[in-house]
Amino acid sequence: MKYSLSNDTWNSEEVNAAHKVIDSRYFTMGENVRNYEKAFAEKFGAKYAVMSNSGSSANLLSMAALLYSGRLKKGDEVLVTAVSWSTTYFPISQMGFKLRLVDIDKATLNVDPDALEAAITPQTKAVMVVNLLGNPNDFDRLQNICSKHGLIMIEDNCESMGATFKGKAAGTFGLIGSFSTYFSHHLCTMEGGVNVTDDEELYHYMLSIRSHGWTRHLPNDSKIYKKMDDPFYESFNFIMPGFNVRPLEIEAATGVEQLKKLDGFVEQRRKNAEFFKKRINGETAFLTQEETGCASWFGFAIILPEEIRGKRDSFTDALRKAEIEVRPIVAGNFARQKALQFLDHSIAGELKNADYIHENGFFVGNHSIDMEDNINLLIDVLKSVRV
């Protein structure tokens, strides 16, 4: 492709780190994971970080920790934006909670705060806040809503590493926040996810749930279980239903090197975004994502204006022909995905903006290197289409 969804951010540092792990012959979760977790928590200003094998698993750990800690109970309702990735929704349902889908703000592509507050029912106990495509939410509004109604806030920040709102890192506003380091994301550890929290009890729950629900990785002074002074007993001692979502040492070792480069990656993504906005806003009628706070620009959402709604295929066909990778805006309106029929859910009102994005939006990538040539190609192709 002339313009791909993502770029390779590895160089000799990551390759050398991977080779050191291979030479050590110690591959499962160990010292590199601990070092990465410590560095990750420090980078984002959180007390604790838990690495897992994917951002999807990080969301699962969030919901499981809230269930087993008693912060939420099965049947509780969790509000969530109608536009996000599948594994925002699946863990909520998999842990026995009820989804309630809420419409988005068409400008920011994040949840509409007014629609969110209107969606609250007596069964609503939590909000899963999604920072979409690198764009943080208006956390002043959302924290006010959650405080007013006694709701727990959790963040899915898998697409928005490096974004900030009033100087605070996205992913650290909620009780737990999740991050992803899949290849196409801000950092690449091949596969990988991280949870952050300031709550020590939830941290300990996630340590146990990540590894089968056993006690082996809990500290001796754990907030959730008093360990016996018997390593043989505690090696296979299970205290809750868990998963095996542990990461590999090679992922963590490369993550340590990637994390050192994050500020530079995000700075370049923001420069690319400024150039993209200047060209698309100045030369076309397309709508783009409106920034809240300081976005880290996962990619570029492009939305057809009303006068050419329903004509998306003309543009996406032209982009593919020009070797520009193009995708839907995340999963579009998830209420229109067949998988939703298997989840306990309800829909709050009309999802008009989510429907509009579903039918009239598309997405191209942003990279951590200069993209002026790619963006020039993109704009030229969009301008060349006659509908």
N, C-alpha and C positions, 0 to 999 in steps of 0.2 A: 504494500500500500504506500502511496505517496504521503498520506496523512493518516496515521494509525491512531487508535484510541489511547495508546500509552507508549511510553518510551522506556528503554532499559537504563536503569540508574546505577547499575553495578559497575565497579571497576576493580582495580587490583586489591583494594582493601577488603572488599567482600569476598573475593575469590581466595585470598590468603586466609581469611578467617574461616572459610569453609574447609580449606585444606588442613588447617590445624585441628579441626574437629575430626576430620577423616583420619588424620594421623594418630589422634588420641585413641581411636576405636571406642569412644564413649559417645553414643548417639542419642540416647533418650534424655529426658529432662534432667538437668543437673546444674553445674556451676554457671555455665553461660546463660541459662534461663534466669537464674537468680541475679546475675549482673545486669542483664537487660531489664528485668523488672525494676530494679533499683534505679537505673538510669532513666527509665521511662517515667516512673513516678516523680522523680526530681525534675525532669524536663517540663512536665505539665502541672507541677505544683500540687500533686496529690500525695497523700500519706502512703497509699498502698497501690500496687499494680500486680495483676495476675495474668500471665501469658497463657494463651491457649492455641489450639491448632487453626483457628480461623475467627474472623469477626462474627460469623454466624454462631459459632460456639460461644463467643463472648456474650452475645445476646441471650443464649440459652443459660449460661452461668448466672447472668443477672436475674432472670426470672426464677430460676431454681433456688437461688440464695434467698430471694424475697419470700418464696413459699416455705422453705424449710426453716427459716428464721422466724416465721410467724408474722412477718410484716404484712403479707397478703395471705388470703386463704382461697382455696378453690372456689370458683364461681364469682369471685370479685371481677368487676369490670375495669378494663384498662382502655383508656382513650388513646387513639393513635391516628396519625395522618393517613389519608387515603392513598397518597403517593409515596411509595418507598420500595425497598427491596423485599423479596419474599421472606427472608429470615429476620426481618423486623417482626413479622406477624406470627410465623410458625411457633417460635418458642413461647409466646404468650399463650397460645392455645394448647401447646404440648404440655405446659405445666398446669393446665386446668383452669385458666382464667378466660374470661369472655372479652372478645375484641369489640370495640365500638369505633367504627371508622368515621373520621371527621374530614370535612373539606379543607382544601388548601387555599392560601392566598395566591392568586394567579401571578402576582408580581414577584414575590420572594420564593415561591414554590414550597415554602414551609407551611405548617399548619396555620390556619386562620384563627387567631386568638379569640375573636368574637364567636366563631362557630364552635370552638373548643369549649368555651364556657357555657354556651347554650346546649351543648351535648351532654352535660353532666346530669346523671340520674342518681337516685339514692344508692344504687349499687356501684357507682364509680368510686374507685379507691386509688387509682394511679393514672399517670399520663406517661406514655412512652414518647418522648420528644425526639424527633428525627431532624438532624441538621443536614439538609439535602444538598448534594453536589458542592460541598465546601462552604455552604452558607449557614452561619449560625442563626438561631432564632432570636426573637426579641425576648430575652430572658427576664427583663424587668416585668413585662406583661405576664409571662408564663409563671414566674415565681409568685407574683401577686395572686394569680388565679389559684394556684396550688395551695398557697397559704390560706386564702380566703375559704376554700372548700375542704381543707384538710387532706389534700391528695399527695401521694408520693410521686416524685418526678424521677424518671429514669431516662438516660440519654442513649440514643443510637447515634454515635458520632463516627461511624465507620467510613463515611465519605468526606469527613471534614477535619481531619487532623491538621493542626496548625492554625485553624480559624480561632478568632477571639471575639468576645463581646465586652466592650469597656475594659479591655486589658486582661480579662480572665479567659483562660483556655476553654473553648467548646469541648464538651465531654466531661467537664468538672463541675457543672452546675447541678446535676442530678445526684441522687443518692448513690447511684452507680452509673458509670459511663463506659461505653464500649468503643473500641477502635479496631480497624482492619489494616493488615499489611500485606494484602494480596497483591499480585504483580502490578495491576493497573492502578493501585492506590498511591498515596503520597509517599509512603515508604514501602519497600519490597523486601519481604523475607520469604518469598515464594508463596507459601501459605502462612497465615498467622493472625492472631487477634490478641487484644489486651483489654482487660477491665481495669478501671481505676475507681477508687473509693477512699473516703476519709473515715469510713466506719469500720473499726477493727473487727467487730463481730461478723459483719458481712464478708470481710476479707477472709476470715477463717472458714466461713461456710464455702466460699468459692475454692479455697485451697483443697478442701475435702471433696467437694462435688467434682472438681476437675479430674481427680484420680479415684474413680470408682465409689466415692463416698467413704473412703477409708481414713484412718487417723494418722497414717505414717508421716504425712507432710505437715501436720499441725505442730505449732510450737508447744513446748512443754507447759507454757502458761496460757494455753488457748482459752478464749472467751466462751467456747461452745462445748468443750469436753475436757475432763481432767484425765490426762494420760497416766497410765500405769508405768512404773519404773521397770519396764520389761519390754525391750525392743523386739523380742521374739513374738510376744502377744500382739504388740501394736503394729507389727508388719502386715498382718492380714485381719485387721479389726475394722468392721464396717458399721458406721453409725447412721447413715442415711442413704437413700437411693442416689447413686451418682452416675457419672459417665466416664468414659476414657477420652478426654479431649485435650490430652497433654501435647505440648509442642515438642519439637526436636531441638537438640543442641545446635545443629547447623543453622536452623532458622534464627535462633537467638543470637548466635555469634555474628551472623550477617546483620541482624537488627541493631546490634551495638554500633556497628560501623555506619549503617544507614542513618541512625538517629543523630549522629554528629553532623550530618549534611542537611537535616530537615529545614533549618532556617533558610539556607540557600535555595533549596528546592521550592519552598513556599514563596520566597521573594520573586523568583523567576516566574512562577505561575501567576502571581499578581501582576507582574509586568506584561505577561502575555495577555492577561484579561483586559488590561487597560487598552492595549492595542486592538484587541478584538472588539471591545465596546465602541471605541472611536470609529472603527471602520463600519461595523454593522449598524450602529445608530446613525452615523452620518450619511450612509449611502443606501440604506434599505429601509423598508417599513417593518421588518421583523421585530418581534418583542424578544427581550432577553431577561435573564434573572436579575432582579433588583437586590443589591447587596445589603445585608443587615450586619452591622458591626464591621468586622474586618474578615472577609472571606478568604479561604485558602484555595478556591477555584479548582475543584475536582475536574471540571470540564465546562463546556459551554452549552447551555440549553438555548434552543432556537424555537420560537413559537410563531405560528402564522397569525397575522392580524385578521380581524373579522372579515375584511373585504375579500380575502382569498382562503377562508376556512374551507376545509375539506379537500384541499389541493396538495396535501403533503406529499403524495406519491411522486408528483412531478419533480419535487426537489430531492427527495431521498434517492430516486432513480438516477438523477443527474450526479449526485454526490458519489454514489457507488461507481458509476461509469468513469468518473474522474479519479477513482482510487482513493476516495476519502471514506474512512470507516464511519458509519452512522448507526445509531441505536435509538430505541425509544428513550424517553426521559424516565430513567430507572425502570420500574415495571408498569408505568402508567397508573391509571386508576385501578388499584388492586381489587376493588369491588367487582371488576369485570374479568377477573382471572378465575378460571374454573376451580382452582384449588380452594377458593374461599368456601365452597360448599361443604368442605370437610371440617371447617373450623366453626366453633361456637362464636357467633358474631351478631352484631346489629349495625345498622347504618343510621347515622345522625343526620336527618334531613336530606336535602338534595346535595349531590356531589358535583355541582355544575362546573366548578373550576377544574376539578380533577378529570371530569369528562372532557373538557376542552383540551387539556394537556394531552390526554390519552389519544385524542383524535387529530390534534393539530400541532403537536410538539415533537421535536427530535433533538438528538444530543450528539455532539462531537467531542473528542478528547482535548485535554490540555496536558502539556508536558512540563518537565522541569528543566528544559532547555529553551533557547530562543525559538519562537515559532512564527516570526513575521512572514516568512515565505509560505508556510502552511496556511496561515490565516488569510493572506492575500489570495491564495488559490481558492480557499473556501468562499470568500466573498465574491470573487469573480464568477465562480460556478453558480452561486445563488442568484446573482444579478443576470446571468445569462438565460435563466429559465423563463419561459413565457407561459403563463397560465390564463 
